[in-house]
């Protein structure tokens, strides 16, 4: 514990890292302040009653990812999900449209163009979602029969579209600033902040249930033990690696001898991290949000089918997590380029021919070890939802939020660790050194 405090103090001894940490904290505080600015034209008390009734439904999950902003219908009510949805769409289109694929391969200039297209897509999706929410709110009433929108009409709709779209654009900018000038992935940290800020209320809700007898104390302790075990399992899977041995042949350049040493390629069991969970959640929540707020029988049927705990939701959610695990791994890890670089510098895997055979071997190994990681993510994401429905535990104890919190925390600490080690300071993980699980 004392060693961890010393390591944390080292963060503020590195000027660049200190600046990045303070920038990140400042932007996250700004995000949380904006979360309390309400959208005009809403009866906040009636809306709060409505969400209390829908706490363990699809709207509860949407509210979770918006950091509680949807419950208050703040200017950040749409959250960061339109940006994530636009990113998914652009990445999928990059694979199937040759012109976008060429742009993506243009290096930094291409990346900036794709980012700009993503921003345009975010604004378009935000307008569509906010219009659907405005229409839906006009027809909704609280359990006591009070209208959520006292004065409906196009004035309210246009104001809601402008407010919510501007809020999403601001969140998008905050996330990009954190990624560029702060520490960690900005978009993931914004989702992380929205989940963590609800922890005190989750604990208070649990003690309230214990006090009323709805949640037995023994069962609560069992749930805490399960959460600790699941958290440990998530850490193991996030840090687990398969080490592929690599041997470099000796090369003589002038009077110097290069190579001749043995090393390894660390293939992570879960190369994609927590991104598949965020992508899958976003892809389900986008249509589900629209259908939930549109008062049409067919739309309501779709919304019910996509509600947590339903068979359709479970199958689709698991399939999307597994798909995005492989999809994102294929984007961030290219076995062909790795094999070509190894061949260029005289490296080879013992028993495997350099070049194409090496890339095929790496790809086959990565495909095999990615499957258990993908299945693990899917099971952890949906299994707690059933336990929550059976034992009446607050929804935000779900596996999806736990995966995001642990994954983002590990990624952020790992980046801080790299900054400290580059400047010869002891890091947070010096004992485990992000130990690989063989």
C-alpha positions in Angstrom: 0.0 0.0 0.0 2.8 2.4 1.0 4.7 1.5 -2.2 1.6 2.3 -4.3 1.4 5.7 -2.6 5.1 6.3 -3.5 4.4 5.3 -7.1 1.4 7.7 -7.2 3.6 10.5 -5.9 6.0 9.8 -8.7 3.3 10.8 -11.2 3.6 14.4 -10.0 7.4 14.3 -10.3 7.2 13.9 -14.1 6.1 17.3 -15.5 4.6 15.9 -18.7 2.7 13.2 -16.9 1.5 15.6 -14.2 0.2 17.9 -16.9 -1.6 15.1 -18.7 -3.2 13.8 -15.5 -4.4 17.3 -14.5 -5.8 17.9 -18.0 -7.7 14.6 -17.9 -9.1 15.3 -14.4 -10.1 18.9 -15.4 -11.9 17.7 -18.6 -13.7 14.9 -16.7 -14.9 17.4 -14.0 -16.2 19.6 -16.8 -18.1 16.7 -18.2 -19.7 15.9 -14.8 -20.7 19.6 -14.4 -22.4 19.6 -17.8 -24.3 16.4 -16.7 -26.3 18.6 -14.3 -27.4 21.2 -16.9 -31.0 20.2 -17.8 -32.6 20.4 -21.2 -35.3 23.1 -21.3 -39.0 22.2 -21.5 -38.9 19.1 -19.3 -40.7 18.4 -16.0 -37.7 16.9 -14.2 -39.6 15.4 -11.3 -42.0 13.6 -13.6 -39.1 12.3 -15.7 -37.3 11.1 -12.6 -40.4 9.2 -11.5 -40.7 7.6 -14.9 -37.1 6.3 -14.8 -37.5 5.0 -11.3 -40.2 2.8 -12.7 -37.9 1.7 -15.6 -34.7 1.2 -13.5 -34.1 -2.4 -14.5 -35.3 -2.2 -18.1 -33.6 -1.2 -21.4 -33.9 2.5 -20.4 -31.9 1.7 -17.2 -29.0 0.4 -19.4 -29.2 3.4 -21.7 -29.1 5.6 -18.6 -26.1 3.7 -17.3 -24.0 4.4 -20.4 -25.0 8.1 -20.4 -23.8 8.4 -16.8 -27.3 9.2 -15.5 -27.8 12.0 -17.9 -30.8 10.5 -19.6 -32.7 10.3 -16.3 -32.2 14.1 -15.8 -32.3 14.7 -19.6 -29.3 16.9 -19.3 -27.5 18.4 -22.3 -25.4 15.3 -22.3 -28.4 12.9 -22.3 -27.3 11.2 -25.6 -23.9 10.5 -24.1 -21.1 9.4 -26.3 -23.0 6.6 -28.0 -23.7 8.4 -31.3 -19.9 8.9 -31.7 -19.2 5.3 -31.0 -22.0 4.2 -33.4 -20.5 6.5 -36.1 -17.0 5.1 -35.5 -18.3 1.5 -35.9 -20.1 2.5 -39.1 -17.0 4.2 -40.6 -14.8 1.2 -39.6 -17.1 -1.2 -41.3 -17.4 1.0 -44.4 -13.6 1.2 -44.6 -13.5 -2.6 -45.0 -16.1 -2.7 -47.9 -15.6 0.6 -49.7 -12.2 0.8 -51.6 -12.0 4.7 -51.6 -12.4 4.8 -47.8 -9.8 2.0 -47.4 -7.3 4.0 -49.5 -7.9 7.1 -47.3 -7.4 5.0 -44.2 -4.0 3.9 -45.5 -2.8 7.4 -46.1 -1.2 7.7 -42.7 -1.9 10.7 -40.5 -3.7 12.6 -43.2 -6.0 9.7 -43.8 -6.7 9.3 -40.1 -7.7 12.9 -39.9 -10.1 12.5 -42.8 -11.7 9.4 -41.2 -12.0 11.3 -37.9 -13.7 14.2 -39.7 -16.2 11.8 -41.4 -16.9 10.3 -38.0 -17.7 13.7 -36.5 -20.2 14.4 -39.3 -21.8 11.0 -38.7 -22.0 11.7 -35.0 -23.9 14.9 -35.6 -26.3 13.1 -38.0 -27.0 10.3 -35.6 -27.4 12.7 -32.7 -30.1 14.7 -34.7 -32.0 11.5 -35.5 -31.8 10.2 -31.9 -32.7 13.5 -30.3 -35.7 13.9 -32.6 -36.9 10.4 -31.7 -36.5 11.2 -28.0 -38.3 14.5 -28.3 -41.3 12.8 -30.0 -41.3 10.0 -27.4 -41.1 12.4 -24.4 -44.2 14.3 -25.6 -46.3 11.2 -25.3 -44.9 10.0 -21.9 -46.3 10.5 -18.5 -45.0 9.8 -15.0 -46.6 7.0 -12.9 -48.8 9.7 -11.2 -50.1 10.8 -14.6 -48.1 14.1 -14.9 -47.0 15.0 -18.5 -43.2 14.9 -18.8 -43.3 17.7 -21.5 -45.8 20.4 -20.3 -45.7 22.3 -23.6 -45.2 19.9 -26.6 -44.7 21.0 -30.2 -42.1 21.8 -32.7 -40.6 24.5 -30.5 -39.7 21.8 -27.9 -38.6 19.4 -30.6 -36.2 21.8 -32.3 -34.8 23.0 -28.9 -34.3 19.4 -27.8 -32.5 18.5 -31.1 -30.2 21.6 -30.8 -29.5 21.0 -27.1 -28.8 17.3 -27.2 -26.8 17.4 -30.5 -24.6 20.2 -29.1 -24.1 18.3 -25.9 -22.9 15.2 -27.8 -20.6 17.3 -29.9 -19.1 18.8 -26.7 -18.6 15.3 -25.2 -16.9 14.2 -28.5 -14.6 17.2 -28.3 -13.8 16.5 -24.6 -13.0 12.8 -25.4 -10.7 13.8 -28.2 -8.9 16.3 -26.0 -8.4 13.7 -23.3 -6.9 11.3 -25.8 -4.6 13.9 -27.3 -3.6 16.0 -24.3 -4.5 13.8 -21.4 -3.9 10.2 -20.3 -5.8 7.2 -21.5 -8.6 6.8 -24.1 -10.9 9.8 -23.8 -14.1 8.1 -25.0 -13.6 5.1 -22.7 -12.8 7.4 -19.7 -16.0 9.4 -20.2 -18.0 6.2 -20.1 -15.9 5.1 -17.1 -16.6 8.4 -15.3 -20.3 8.1 -15.9 -20.4 4.6 -14.4 -18.1 5.2 -11.4 -19.9 8.3 -10.4 -23.0 6.2 -9.7 -21.2 3.8 -7.3 -22.2 5.7 -4.1 -25.9 5.6 -5.1 -25.5 1.9 -5.9 -24.1 1.2 -2.5 -26.8 3.3 -0.8 -29.5 1.5 -2.8 -28.1 -1.8 -1.7 -28.2 -0.9 2.0 -31.7 0.4 1.5 -32.8 -3.0 0.1 -31.0 -4.7 3.0 -32.8 -2.5 5.5 -36.2 -3.2 4.0 -35.5 -7.0 3.8 -35.7 -7.2 0.0 -32.1 -8.1 -0.2 -30.8 -10.5 2.5 -27.5 -9.6 4.0 -26.0 -13.1 3.3 -27.0 -12.8 -0.3 -25.4 -9.3 -0.5 -22.1 -10.7 0.9 -22.3 -13.5 -1.7 -22.8 -11.0 -4.5 -19.8 -8.9 -3.3 -17.7 -12.1 -3.2 -18.8 -12.9 -6.8 -18.0 -9.4 -7.9 -14.5 -9.7 -6.5 -14.0 -13.0 -8.2 -15.3 -11.7 -11.5 -13.1 -8.7 -11.2 -10.0 -10.9 -10.6 -11.0 -13.0 -13.6 -11.4 -9.9 -15.8 -7.9 -8.8 -14.8 -6.4 -12.2 -15.6 -8.1 -12.3 -19.0 -7.1 -8.7 -19.8 -3.5 -9.3 -18.9 -3.2 -12.9 -20.2 -0.7 -13.5 -23.0 0.5 -16.3 -25.3 4.3 -15.8 -25.8 5.6 -16.9 -29.2 9.4 -17.4 -29.2 11.4 -15.5 -31.8 15.0 -16.1 -32.7 17.1 -13.4 -34.5 20.0 -14.6 -36.6 23.4 -12.9 -36.3 24.1 -10.2 -38.9 27.5 -8.5 -39.5 27.2 -4.8 -40.5 30.7 -3.3 -40.9 32.6 -4.3 -37.8 29.5 -4.8 -35.7 27.5 -7.9 -35.1 23.7 -7.6 -34.7 21.1 -10.1 -33.6 21.6 -13.5 -32.2 19.3 -13.0 -29.3 16.0 -14.7 -28.4 12.8 -12.8 -27.6 9.1 -13.4 -27.9 5.9 -12.0 -29.4 3.3 -11.4 -26.7 -0.1 -12.2 -28.2 -2.8 -11.0 -25.8 -5.8 -13.3 -25.1 -8.0 -10.2 -25.3 -6.2 -7.9 -27.7 -9.3 -5.7 -28.2 -9.7 -5.0 -24.5 -13.0 -3.6 -23.5 -13.8 -2.0 -26.9 -16.0 -5.0 -28.1 -18.3 -4.5 -25.1 -18.6 -0.8 -25.7 -19.2 -1.3 -29.4 -21.8 -4.1 -28.9 -23.6 -2.0 -26.3 -23.7 1.0 -28.5 -25.0 -0.9 -31.5 -27.8 -2.4 -29.5 -28.7 0.8 -27.6 -28.9 3.0 -30.7 -32.0 1.4 -32.3 -33.3 0.4 -28.9 -33.4 4.0 -27.8 -35.3 5.1 -30.9 -37.8 2.4 -30.7 -38.4 2.9 -27.0 -39.4 6.5 -27.4 -41.6 6.0 -30.5 -45.2 5.1 -29.4 -45.9 2.5 -32.0 -46.8 -1.2 -31.3 -44.2 -2.5 -33.7 -41.5 -0.3 -32.3 -42.4 -1.2 -28.8 -42.2 -4.9 -29.7 -38.6 -4.3 -31.1 -37.8 -2.4 -27.9 -39.0 -5.3 -25.7 -37.1 -7.8 -27.7 -33.9 -5.8 -27.2 -34.4 -5.4 -23.4 -31.8 -6.9 -21.0 -32.7 -10.4 -20.0 -34.7 -11.3 -23.1 -33.4 -14.2 -25.3 -33.1 -12.0 -28.4 -31.0 -9.4 -26.5 -28.8 -12.1 -25.0 -28.0 -13.9 -28.2 -27.5 -10.6 -30.2 -25.4 -9.1 -27.5 -23.1 -12.1 -27.2 -22.8 -12.4 -31.0 -21.9 -8.8 -31.4 -19.2 -8.9 -28.6 -17.6 -12.0 -30.2 -17.8 -10.4 -33.7 -16.3 -7.1 -32.5 -13.5 -8.9 -30.6 -12.3 -10.5 -33.8 -13.0 -7.4 -35.9 -11.1 -5.0 -33.7 -8.3 -7.4 -33.2 -7.9 -7.7 -37.0 -7.8 -3.9 -37.2 -5.1 -3.3 -34.5 -2.9 -6.4 -35.2 -1.6 -7.2 -38.7 0.2 -10.6 -38.8 1.4 -9.9 -42.4 3.2 -6.7 -41.4 4.7 -8.3 -38.3 6.0 -11.3 -40.3 7.5 -9.0 -43.0 9.3 -6.9 -40.3 10.6 -10.1 -38.6 12.0 -11.3 -42.0 13.5 -8.0 -42.8 15.6 -8.0 -39.5 16.5 -11.7 -39.6 13.9 -12.9 -37.1 12.1 -16.2 -37.3 9.9 -18.5 -35.2 11.7 -21.8 -34.5 10.2 -24.5 -36.7 8.3 -22.0 -38.9 9.5 -20.7 -42.3 9.8 -16.9 -42.5 7.4 -14.8 -44.6 3.9 -16.2 -45.5 4.2 -19.3 -43.2 5.0 -17.1 -40.3 2.1 -14.8 -40.8 -0.3 -17.7 -41.2 1.1 -19.3 -38.0 0.7 -16.0 -36.0 -2.8 -15.5 -37.5 -3.9 -19.1 -36.6 -2.5 -18.8 -33.1 -4.2 -15.4 -32.5 -7.5 -16.6 -33.8 -7.4 -19.6 -31.4 -6.5 -17.6 -28.3 -9.0 -14.8 -29.1 -12.0 -17.1 -29.0 -11.8 -17.9 -25.3 -11.3 -14.1 -24.6 -14.3 -13.2 -26.7 -16.5 -15.9 -25.1 -15.4 -14.7 -21.7 -16.3 -11.1 -22.4 -19.7 -12.2 -23.7 -20.5 -14.4 -20.6 -19.4 -11.8 -18.1 -21.5 -9.2 -19.9 -24.8 -11.1 -19.8 -24.5 -13.5 -16.8 -24.8 -10.8 -14.1 -27.9 -9.4 -15.9 -29.7 -12.7 -15.1 -28.5 -12.6 -11.5 -29.7 -9.0 -11.2 -33.2 -9.9 -12.4 -33.4 -13.0 -10.1 -32.2 -11.4 -6.9 -33.4 -7.8 -7.4 -29.9 -6.3 -7.2 -29.4 -2.7 -8.6 -28.8 -2.8 -12.4 -25.6 -1.0 -12.3 -23.9 -4.0 -10.7 -24.0 -5.6 -14.2 -21.1 -7.3 -15.9 -20.9 -4.8 -18.7 -20.2 -1.9 -16.4 -17.7 -4.0 -14.4 -15.8 -4.9 -17.6 -15.6 -1.3 -18.7 -14.5 0.0 -15.4 -11.8 -2.7 -14.9 -10.6 -2.6 -18.6 -10.4 1.2 -18.7 -8.7 1.4 -15.4 -6.0 -1.1 -16.4 -5.4 0.6 -19.7 -5.0 4.0 -18.0 -2.7 2.7 -15.3 -0.7 0.9 -18.0 -0.2 4.2 -19.9 0.9 6.0 -16.7 3.2 3.1 -16.0 4.9 3.5 -19.4 5.5 7.3 -18.8 7.0 6.5 -15.4 9.3 3.7 -16.6 10.5 5.9 -19.5 11.8 8.3 -17.0 13.3 5.7 -14.7 10.7 5.8 -12.0 9.1 2.8 -10.4 5.6 2.2 -11.7 2.4 1.0 -10.2 2.8 -2.6 -11.5 6.4 -3.2 -10.6 5.7 -6.4 -8.7 3.4 -7.9 -11.2 4.9 -6.0 -14.2 1.6 -6.8 -15.9 2.5 -10.4 -15.6 1.6 -12.6 -18.6 -0.6 -15.6 -17.9 0.8 -18.5 -19.8 
